[in-house]
């Protein structure tokens, strides 16, 4: 795959752009173009929140890259649910989308930001103003420590995490019909997303596994970069450029 496509690395709104920065650097070092739009402000100013995600990604690439340069969307975790609206609003061709340990939207209709079974847990976490603590505070130290491999990385990633409103997780994101007519692929890190990887396989998407924790792009950015390039070649070879 030649340096003709732009990798747009979309972080979960629950964390921040530093989760993709090392992979972006490695993609650039390998001769590709890469950008990490910041979604840190999408939880402000009340609902609806999903249009701000799409516009933040669009704004993150506009003016800095040729408008006809095709994009390879790479979405991590919760950001996967926004891929259909991001692709629709991006303002440039999308060669393919890669879901990295990410939620997959339905083929049409709408997608809940959080599953119904998670909502009681989130409601218990919210403060009196309806704000949630930073995402890494939701989990035990035993869960968090393997995801953040060194003190500096942990400091950077934890410090930039937003405190999203509970309302953000109560939204349903519209899913444009036939959004997945574009080529898609799946990159699995953690066993918690094996069901999503199986769904991707059922849909006929290329699937790769780079086994690790949910933030494996932080732990082993080189391996994740290699896997993304392999998947981009497999999924996008007929449309990139």
VOBA-1610 file (N, C-alpha, C; in pm, whole numbers, padded with zeros to 5 digits, always signed):
BEGIN
Unk+00084-00120+00000Unk+00000+00000+00000Unk+00088+00125+00000Unk+00070+00209-00096Unk+00154+00327-00112Unk+00107+00439-00020Unk+00193+00539-00008Unk+00161+00656+00075Unk+00060+00742+00000Unk-00064+00693-00006Unk-00171+00766-00072Unk-00292+00783+00020Unk-00300+00703+00124Unk-00413+00708+00216Unk-00372+00768+00349Unk-00468+00823+00414Unk-00448+00888+00543Unk-00507+00801+00653Unk-00425+00756+00747Unk-00475+00685+00863Unk-00532+00786+00962Unk-00661+00771+00992Unk-00727+00856+01090Unk-00754+00769+01213Unk-00675+00789+01317Unk-00680+00705+01436Unk-00773+00769+01538Unk-00886+00706+01563Unk-00991+00764+01646Unk-00990+00696+01783Unk-00962+00775+01886Unk-00960+00720+02021Unk-01101+00717+02079Unk-01121+00631+02178Unk-01248+00632+02250Unk-01266+00765+02320Unk-01386+00824+02319Unk-01408+00946+02396Unk-01385+00928+02545Unk-01378+00804+02593Unk-01353+00779+02735Unk-01208+00803+02775Unk-01119+00802+02676Unk-00977+00827+02703Unk-00932+00949+02622Unk-00811+00946+02566Unk-00763+01063+02493Unk-00672+01027+02379Unk-00627+01125+02302Unk-00548+01100+02182Unk-00412+01036+02208Unk-00358+01048+02329Unk-00228+00986+02357Unk-00232+00835+02341Unk-00351+00775+02350Unk-00360+00631+02334Unk-00323+00585+02193Unk-00329+00675+02094Unk-00293+00640+01956Unk-00163+00706+01910Unk-00103+00793+01991Unk+00006+00875+01940Unk+00128+00794+01897Unk+00163+00691+01974Unk+00281+00612+01937Unk+00259+00537+01806Unk+00139+00487+01784Unk+00109+00419+01658Unk+00113+00519+01543Unk+00059+00638+01563Unk+00066+00741+01460Unk+00211+00772+01422Unk+00297+00782+01523Unk+00439+00809+01497Unk+00501+00696+01416Unk+00466+00573+01450Unk+00525+00459+01378Unk+00474+00451+01235Unk+00347+00484+01215Unk+00294+00487+01078Unk+00367+00592+00994Unk+00393+00708+01053Unk+00466+00812+00980Unk+00608+00768+00952Unk+00672+00704+01049Unk+00808+00655+01029Unk+00814+00552+00917Unk+00703+00480+00897Unk+00696+00380+00791Unk+00657+00441+00656Unk+00641+00573+00651Unk+00613+00641+00525Unk+00467+00665+00496Unk+00382+00649+00596Unk+00239+00672+00577Unk+00198+00803+00644Unk+00078+00846+00613Unk+00023+00967+00672Unk-00070+00926+00785Unk-00066+00998+00897Unk-00150+00961+01012Unk-00185+01085+01092Unk-00307+01085+01145Unk-00353+01194+01229Unk-00438+01136+01341Unk-00431+01197+01459Unk-00511+01154+01574Unk-00599+01272+01617Unk-00722+01281+01567Unk-00810+01391+01609Unk-00841+01380+01758Unk-00852+01493+01825Unk-00886+01493+01966Unk-01037+01500+01986Unk-01088+01409+02068Unk-01230+01409+02104Unk-01252+01456+02247Unk-01153+01523+02305Unk-01159+01555+02447Unk-01272+01652+02484Unk-01323+01727+02387Unk-01428+01823+02419Unk-01569+01777+02390Unk-01586+01652+02345Unk-01719+01612+02295Unk-01823+01597+02406Unk-01779+01585+02530Unk-01874+01567+02639Unk-01924+01695+02701Unk-01888+01807+02644Unk-01930+01936+02699Unk-02057+01987+02631Unk-02126+02076+02700Unk-02240+02152+02645Unk-02365+02071+02619Unk-02377+01957+02683Unk-02502+01883+02680Unk-02524+01802+02554Unk-02630+01717+02555Unk-02660+01634+02438Unk-02723+01716+02327Unk-02719+01662+02203Unk-02661+01533+02165Unk-02509+01541+02152Unk-02442+01432+02187Unk-02296+01430+02186Unk-02239+01372+02058Unk-02313+01277+01997Unk-02255+01206+01882Unk-02220+01298+01765Unk-02298+01408+01737Unk-02254+01493+01625Unk-02118+01557+01650Unk-02084+01582+01778Unk-01954+01643+01808Unk-01839+01548+01781Unk-01865+01419+01796Unk-01760+01321+01765Unk-01730+01326+01616Unk-01833+01321+01534Unk-01814+01325+01389Unk-01746+01455+01345Unk-01789+01568+01400Unk-01732+01696+01359Unk-01589+01712+01410Unk-01559+01656+01528Unk-01422+01666+01580Unk-01325+01588+01493Unk-01367+01472+01445Unk-01280+01395+01355Unk-01264+01470+01223Unk-01375+01520+01169Unk-01367+01596+01044Unk-01275+01716+01059Unk-01290+01791+01167Unk-01206+01909+01188Unk-01060+01871+01210Unk-01038+01752+01264Unk-00901+01708+01290Unk-00821+01677+01165Unk-00892+01653+01054Unk-00821+01624+00929Unk-00834+01735+00826Unk-00937+01819+00837Unk-00957+01922+00736Unk-00852+02031+00748Unk-00811+02082+00633Unk-00714+02190+00631Unk-00571+02146+00646Unk-00551+02021+00684Unk-00415+01970+00705Unk-00377+01865+00602Unk-00475+01815+00530Unk-00452+01710+00434Unk-00540+01736+00312Unk-00497+01693+00196Unk-00574+01715+00074Unk-00711+01651+00088Unk-00814+01724+00048Unk-00950+01678+00070Unk-00984+01553-00009Unk-00913+01526-00116Unk-00939+01406-00195Unk-00854+01288-00152Unk-00767+01309-00054Unk-00686+01199-00002Unk-00778+01104+00076Unk-00782+00977+00036Unk-00873+00884+00101Unk-00826+00853+00243Unk-00922+00819+00328Unk-00894+00793+00469Unk-00911+00647+00501Unk-00826+00598+00589Unk-00844+00469+00652Unk-00881+00500+00798Unk-01005+00478+00832Unk-01049+00503+00969Unk-01009+00386+01058Unk-00950+00417+01172Unk-00914+00317+01271Unk-00977+00361+01403Unk-01073+00284+01451Unk-01147+00323+01572Unk-01121+00223+01683Unk-01094+00275+01802Unk-01067+00190+01918Unk-01184+00193+02015Unk-01219+00076+02067Unk-01314+00063+02178Unk-01449+00124+02142Unk-01500+00209+02230Unk-01630+00273+02213Unk-01639+00357+02086Unk-01525+00404+02034Unk-01526+00486+01913Unk-01577+00408+01792Unk-01573+00276+01798Unk-01623+00199+01685Unk-01768+00227+01653Unk-01847+00260+01754Unk-01989+00286+01733Unk-02012+00411+01648Unk-01913+00500+01643Unk-01927+00625+01570Unk-01878+00617+01426Unk-01821+00503+01386Unk-01763+00493+01252Unk-01863+00529+01142Unk-01989+00482+01146Unk-02081+00518+01037Unk-02103+00668+01024Unk-02123+00740+01137Unk-02148+00884+01126Unk-02018+00959+01094Unk-01905+00909+01141Unk-01777+00971+01105Unk-01755+00961+00955Unk-01774+00841+00900Unk-01752+00822+00757Unk-01845+00910+00674Unk-01970+00924+00721Unk-02067+01005+00647Unk-02030+01152+00648Unk-01974+01201+00759Unk-01947+01344+00775Unk-01803+01384+00745Unk-01718+01288+00710Unk-01575+01318+00702Unk-01539+01415+00590Unk-01616+01415+00483Unk-01589+01507+00373Unk-01478+01464+00281Unk-01447+01336+00281Unk-01344+01279+00194Unk-01375+01130+00177Unk-01319+01066+00074Unk-01343+00923+00057Unk-01287+00843+00174Unk-01357+00736+00211Unk-01308+00644+00312Unk-01275+00512+00243Unk-01148+00476+00243Unk-01105+00354+00176Unk-01152+00231+00251Unk-01141+00235+00384Unk-01188+00125+00467Unk-01186+00170+00612Unk-01248+00088+00697Unk-01248+00114+00840Unk-01197-00009+00913Unk-01112+00015+01012Unk-01057-00093+01094Unk-01102-00071+01238Unk-01163-00173+01294Unk-01211-00169+01433Unk-01106-00237+01520Unk-01044-00161+01609Unk-00938-00214+01694Unk-00992-00236+01835Unk-01015-00363+01872Unk-01075-00396+02001Unk-01195-00304+02025Unk-01281-00295+01926Unk-01385-00194+01923Unk-01524-00255+01910Unk-01622-00178+01954Unk-01762-00215+01934Unk-01799-00196+01788Unk-01884-00285+01737Unk-01930-00280+01598Unk-02076-00236+01595Unk-02109-00133+01519Unk-02250-00091+01510Unk-02333-00192+01431Unk-02463-00192+01451Unk-02549-00273+01364Unk-02546-00221+01221Unk-02604-00297+01131Unk-02602-00256+00990Unk-02690-00135+00963Unk-02789-00111+01048Unk-02876+00006+01032Unk-02949+00029+01164Unk-03023+00138+01171Unk-03100+00169+01292Unk-03025+00263+01383Unk-02995+00217+01505Unk-02920+00299+01599Unk-02840+00208+01691Unk-02737+00267+01752Unk-02648+00191+01840Unk-02643+00258+01976Unk-02675+00188+02086Unk-02661+00247+02219Unk-02513+00265+02252Unk-02479+00379+02309Unk-02340+00403+02347Unk-02296+00304+02455Unk-02386+00270+02545Unk-02356+00171+02649Unk-02468+00067+02651Unk-02430-00057+02669Unk-02529-00163+02681Unk-02612-00143+02808Unk-02737-00187+02803Unk-02829-00170+02915Unk-02772-00230+03044Unk-02700-00340+03032Unk-02646-00406+03151Unk-02538-00325+03221Unk-02474-00231+03148Unk-02368-00148+03206Unk-02424-00025+03279Unk-02546+00014+03248Unk-02598+00141+03298Unk-02610+00149+03451Unk-02652+00043+03521Unk-02655+00054+03667Unk-02517+00081+03727Unk-02415+00018+03672Unk-02277+00042+03716Unk-02237+00187+03696Unk-02272+00244+03580Unk-02236+00383+03550Unk-02315+00480+03638Unk-02441+00451+03661Unk-02520+00539+03747Unk-02465+00544+03888Unk-02414+00431+03935Unk-02354+00429+04069Unk-02225+00509+04075Unk-02155+00520+03963Unk-02029+00595+03959Unk-02049+00746+03949Unk-02161+00789+03892Unk-02181+00931+03864Unk-02193+01012+03993Unk-02138+01136+03989Unk-02150+01224+04105Unk-02284+01299+04099Unk-02306+01391+04193Unk-02434+01461+04201Unk-02461+01550+04080Unk-02354+01586+04006Unk-02370+01667+03885Unk-02384+01581+03760Unk-02388+01450+03777Unk-02404+01361+03662Unk-02276+01335+03586Unk-02162+01362+03648Unk-02032+01338+03584Unk-01972+01208+03636Unk-01908+01137+03544Unk-01840+01014+03581Unk-01693+01042+03611Unk-01630+00960+03693Unk-01485+00974+03711Unk-01412+00935+03584Unk-01284+00963+03577Unk-01204+00922+03462Unk-01210+00770+03445Unk-01203+00728+03321Unk-01228+00588+03286Unk-01140+00490+03364Unk-01012+00520+03381Unk-00925+00426+03452Unk-00962+00413+03599Unk-01039+00511+03651Unk-01084+00502+03790Unk-01201+00406+03808Unk-01258+00360+03697Unk-01370+00267+03707Unk-01325+00127+03750Unk-01196+00098+03725Unk-01148-00039+03736Unk-01045-00053+03848Unk-01017-00175+03886Unk-00919-00201+03992Unk-00777-00180+03940Unk-00685-00160+04032Unk-00544-00146+03994Unk-00494-00270+03920Unk-00545-00385+03957Unk-00507-00509+03891Unk-00545-00507+03743Unk-00656-00442+03711Unk-00701-00430+03572Unk-00624-00321+03497Unk-00598-00210+03564Unk-00541-00092+03497Unk-00390-00107+03472Unk-00317-00159+03568Unk-00171-00162+03559Unk-00118-00228+03432Unk-00171-00343+03387Unk-00117-00404+03265Unk-00143-00323+03138Unk-00244-00234+03142Unk-00276-00154+03023Unk-00182-00036+03003Unk-00115+00007+03111Unk-00030+00126+03107Unk+00109+00087+03152Unk+00201+00065+03057Unk+00322-00012+03082Unk+00432+00056+03161Unk+00429+00189+03173Unk+00535+00257+03246Unk+00478+00382+03311Unk+00547+00437+03412Unk+00491+00551+03488Unk+00461+00673+03403Unk+00549+00706+03307Unk+00527+00824+03225Unk+00404+00807+03136Unk+00394+00692+03070Unk+00276+00665+02987Unk+00149+00673+03069Unk+00154+00614+03186Unk+00036+00616+03273Unk-00001+00758+03313Unk+00098+00838+03345Unk+00071+00976+03385Unk+00006+01055+03272Unk+00059+01041+03151Unk+00007+01116+03037Unk-00137+01074+03005Unk-00158+00944+02998Unk-00289+00894+02956Unk-00396+00919+03061Unk-00361+00898+03188Unk-00462+00921+03291Unk-00493+01070+03307Unk-00393+01155+03292Unk-00415+01298+03312Unk-00509+01358+03207Unk-00505+01308+03085Unk-00584+01371+02979Unk-00726+01316+02969Unk-00756+01211+03041Unk-00890+01153+03032Unk-00997+01253+03075Unk-01105+01265+02999Unk-01214+01353+03040Unk-01301+01288+03146Unk-01381+01369+03211Unk-01488+01318+03298Unk-01618+01336+03221Unk-01659+01231+03153Unk-01776+01240+03067Unk-01904+01243+03150Unk-02007+01308+03098Unk-02136+01305+03166Unk-02202+01168+03148Unk-02278+01127+03246Unk-02354+01003+03233Unk-02442+01006+03110Unk-02497+01123+03078Unk-02584+01137+02961Unk-02519+01088+02832Unk-02388+01104+02822Unk-02317+01058+02702Unk-02343+00909+02679Unk-02343+00831+02785Unk-02360+00686+02774Unk-02505+00645+02759Unk-02597+00738+02772Unk-02739+00707+02755Unk-02787+00731+02613Unk-02703+00788+02528Unk-02743+00820+02391Unk-02749+00697+02301Unk-02824+00711+02195Unk-02825+00616+02084Unk-02773+00689+01961Unk-02676+00630+01895Unk-02612+00692+01778Unk-02684+00643+01653Unk-02729+00733+01566Unk-02793+00687+01442Unk-02692+00612+01354Unk-02741+00509+01288Unk-02655+00428+01202Unk-02708+00437+01059Unk-02640+00512+00971Unk-02686+00522+00832Unk-02693+00384+00767Unk-02801+00361+00695Unk-02819+00233+00627Unk-02705+00207+00530Unk-02663+00084+00524Unk-02560+00038+00429Unk-02422+00099+00455Unk-02400+00149+00577Unk-02269+00207+00606Unk-02157+00105+00586Unk-02187-00023+00615Unk-02082-00124+00605Unk-02068-00183+00466Unk-02124-00112+00366Unk-02088-00146+00229Unk-01941-00116+00201Unk-01884-00021+00279Unk-01741+00005+00265Unk-01663-00112+00324Unk-01540-00135+00275Unk-01459-00242+00331Unk-01427-00216+00478Unk-01434-00320+00560Unk-01404-00310+00702Unk-01315-00428+00744Unk-01249-00412+00856Unk-01165-00518+00912Unk-01166-00506+01063Unk-01118-00612+01131Unk-01120-00613+01277Unk-00984-00657+01331Unk-00937-00583+01432Unk-00814-00616+01503Unk-00849-00643+01649Unk-00828-00765+01692Unk-00863-00806+01829Unk-00740-00802+01919Unk-00756-00740+02035Unk-00653-00743+02139Unk-00693-00837+02253Unk-00809-00812+02310Unk-00844-00869+02440Unk-00964-00963+02430Unk-00965-01064+02513Unk-01071-01164+02508Unk-01210-01104+02530Unk-01218-00989+02596Unk-01348-00926+02617Unk-01416-00888+02486Unk-01339-00877+02378Unk-01395-00837+02248Unk-01399-00953+02148Unk-01386-01075+02198Unk-01390-01189+02107Unk-01525-01202+02037Unk-01632-01164+02107Unk-01763-01167+02043Unk-01772-01070+01926Unk-01709-00953+01941Unk-01708-00855+01832Unk-01625-00907+01714Unk-01512-00970+01745Unk-01429-01027+01638Unk-01504-01137+01564Unk-01580-01217+01638Unk-01660-01322+01575Unk-01767-01262+01484Unk-01827-01150+01527Unk-01926-01082+01444Unk-01861-01027+01317Unk-01741-00971+01332Unk-01668-00922+01214Unk-01641-01036+01116Unk-01602-01150+01168Unk-01576-01266+01083Unk-01705-01311+01014Unk-01816-01308+01089Unk-01945-01345+01031Unk-01983-01253+00915Unk-01944-01125+00927Unk-01973-01029+00820Unk-01875-01040+00703Unk-01777-01128+00715Unk-01682-01148+00606Unk-01565-01052+00607Unk-01542-00984+00720Unk-01430-00891+00729Unk-01300-00966+00760Unk-01187-00916+00712Unk-01058-00970+00758Unk-01044-00946+00909Unk-00996-01046+00981Unk-00977-01037+01126Unk-00835-01080+01160Unk-00768-01001+01242Unk-00635-01036+01294Unk-00639-01026+01445Unk-00553-01101+01511Unk-00541-01096+01656Unk-00399-01058+01694Unk-00385-00954+01774Unk-00259-00917+01837Unk-00288-00917+01987Unk-00261-01028+02050Unk-00312-01054+02184Unk-00249-00961+02287Unk-00332-00900+02369Unk-00283-00811+02473Unk-00399-00753+02552Unk-00371-00645+02622Unk-00475-00576+02699Unk-00554-00482+02608Unk-00657-00420+02664Unk-00746-00337+02583Unk-00676-00214+02525Unk-00571-00166+02589Unk-00491-00055+02536Unk-00359-00108+02479Unk-00368-00214+02401Unk-00245-00277+02353Unk-00166-00187+02259Unk-00233-00090+02197Unk-00161+00005+02110Unk-00063+00089+02190Unk-00081+00098+02321Unk+00011+00170+02409Unk+00123+00077+02454Unk+00089-00049+02478Unk+00186-00146+02530Unk+00284-00190+02421Unk+00232-00218+02301Unk+00316-00267+02191Unk+00276-00197+02061Unk+00311-00069+02048Unk+00269+00005+01928Unk+00326-00052+01799Unk+00443-00113+01805Unk+00502-00168+01682Unk+00418-00284+01629Unk+00377-00374+01719Unk+00295-00488+01675Unk+00160-00441+01624Unk+00101-00344+01690Unk-00029-00293+01647Unk-00017-00222+01513Unk+00090-00147+01493Unk+00113-00081+01364Unk+00125-00183+01252Unk+00201-00289+01275Unk+00215-00394+01173Unk+00079-00456+01140Unk+00000-00483+01244Unk-00130-00544+01221Unk-00223-00451+01144Unk-00220-00322+01175Unk-00303-00225+01102Unk-00265-00220+00955Unk-00136-00222+00927Unk-00092-00219+00788Unk-00134-00345+00713Unk-00126-00459+00781Unk-00171-00584+00718Unk-00321-00580+00689Unk-00398-00531+00785Unk-00542-00525+00766Unk-00581-00421+00661Unk-00510-00308+00660Unk-00537-00207+00558Unk-00512-00264+00419Unk-00406-00340+00406Unk-00376-00404+00277Unk-00485-00504+00241Unk-00528-00583+00339Unk-00629-00686+00312Unk-00765-00626+00282Unk-00804-00523+00358Unk-00940-00469+00346Unk-00952-00361+00241Unk-00846-00283+00222Unk-00856-00161+00142Unk-00790-00172+00004Unk-00734-00286-00027Unk-00651-00291-00148Unk-00728-00256-00275Unk-00859-00276-00271Unk-00939-00246-00392Unk-00997-00106-00393Unk-00975-00031-00282Unk-01039+00101-00277Unk-00948+00212-00230Unk-00831+00179-00171Unk-00743+00284-00118Unk-00681+00363-00232Unk-00657+00493-00198Unk-00587+00575-00294Unk-00674+00680-00355
//
